């Protein structure tokens, strides 16, 4: 199937129901998913395959509680790389396990990343690692009033 053609059309109610059900519990069996969306197991399997092949669903994952995992301090990092250092910062972000996600953005700080660390000493070490290559700002997360969620369909 032509991926761009599939994505260009809006998701139908069954596609949305599949995404919402799997967003709540990615470990559903095909039989359970089929029951939730009102299709047979083969039809649910085919719909899931089409959503995966088109890139609408790109993976199944778990959520790890950073507090329980021993990394209770979360921070957002903003980077304003020195001239020519964007590729180096991107590579450093990719190889730094404390960095759990990063985005290239518009504005003065062209990279924004999220990290979790065990204590303030580790946070300081992380900041210092990037300072030779970019002006770096770290904002400590106090709380998370909106937990990451699926897109509104």
Helices and strands as residue ranges (DSSP letters): H 3-8, H 13-24, H 30-37, H 41-53, E 73-81, H 86-95, E 99-104, E 111-117, H 120-131, E 134-140
